[in-house]
């Protein structure tokens, strides 16, 4: 079987922002997010309702998990073709993805690349 995508969480200074964010979610919402992450790792073609590139960004991708009225988004980037490094998560409150979240993901991407992380 072909190797799928591998999702990693960005770490900095011993902290993992995505894990910390997921820990704040209600259990059922967090389970939905983890289900979507598993889909992304396993499906050859992931429907854009779950995973898509954000327009007008520096190669930032968005994981999309909706549960009830909760719209959860995780941002990240590709590393070495098969790794997706997730940098931050937030609860979406409006149509547009907040520019502060996109900037945070882009900054973490630059730091990650600058550290020479290619694991």
C-alpha positions in Angstrom: 0.0 0.0 0.0 1.2 3.5 -0.8 2.6 5.6 2.0 0.0 8.2 3.1 0.5 11.7 4.5 1.9 12.1 8.0 0.6 14.8 10.2 2.9 16.4 12.7 2.3 19.1 15.2 4.6 22.1 15.3 6.6 22.4 18.5 8.5 25.4 19.9 10.2 25.8 23.2 8.8 22.5 24.5 5.2 23.6 23.7 2.8 22.2 21.1 0.2 24.9 20.3 -2.1 22.5 18.4 -2.3 20.0 21.2 -2.9 22.8 23.7 -5.7 24.1 21.5 -7.3 20.6 21.1 -7.2 20.2 24.8 -9.5 23.2 25.2 -12.2 21.7 23.0 -15.2 19.7 24.2 -14.6 15.9 23.8 -16.9 15.3 20.9 -15.5 18.3 19.0 -11.9 17.1 19.5 -12.9 13.6 18.4 -14.3 15.1 15.1 -11.0 17.0 14.6 -9.0 13.8 15.1 -11.3 11.9 12.7 -10.7 14.5 10.0 -6.9 14.3 10.6 -7.1 10.5 10.2 -9.0 11.0 6.9 -6.3 13.4 5.7 -3.6 10.8 6.5 -5.4 7.9 4.9 -7.4 9.1 1.8 -5.6 9.5 -1.5 -7.8 12.4 -2.4 -9.1 14.4 0.5 -12.3 16.4 -0.2 -11.8 20.1 0.1 -14.5 20.3 2.8 -11.8 18.8 5.1 -8.5 20.1 3.7 -7.6 22.9 1.3 -4.9 25.4 0.5 -5.8 28.9 1.7 -5.7 31.5 -1.1 -3.4 34.4 -0.9 -1.1 32.7 1.7 2.5 31.5 1.8 1.6 27.9 1.2 -0.7 27.6 4.2 -3.3 24.8 4.2 -6.4 24.6 6.3 -7.8 21.5 8.1 -11.6 21.9 8.4 -13.6 20.1 11.1 -17.2 21.1 11.8 -19.2 19.7 14.7 -22.6 21.1 15.5 -22.1 24.9 15.5 -18.4 24.6 16.1 -16.2 25.4 13.1 -12.7 24.3 14.0 -9.7 25.1 11.8 -6.1 24.0 12.0 -3.5 25.7 9.9 -0.3 24.2 8.6 2.1 23.6 5.7 3.7 20.7 3.7 7.2 19.6 4.5 9.1 17.2 2.4 6.1 16.2 0.3 4.4 13.7 2.7 4.5 15.6 6.0 1.9 18.1 7.0 3.1 20.3 9.9 0.1 21.8 11.8 1.0 25.1 13.4 -2.1 26.5 15.1 -5.8 26.0 15.7 -8.8 28.2 16.3 -12.5 28.3 16.3 -13.8 30.0 13.3 -16.3 32.7 14.1 -16.7 34.4 10.7 -16.5 33.7 7.0 -12.9 34.8 6.6 -10.0 33.1 8.2 -8.4 35.7 10.6 -5.3 37.2 9.2 -3.7 36.9 12.6 -4.0 33.1 12.5 -2.6 33.0 8.9 0.3 35.2 9.9 1.0 33.0 12.9 1.1 29.9 10.6 3.4 31.6 8.1 5.8 32.8 10.8 5.9 29.3 12.3 6.5 27.8 8.9 9.5 30.2 8.4 10.9 29.3 11.8 10.4 25.6 11.2 12.2 25.8 7.8 14.9 28.0 9.3 15.7 25.4 12.0 16.3 22.9 9.2 13.5 20.6 10.4 12.8 18.0 7.7 11.8 15.0 9.8 
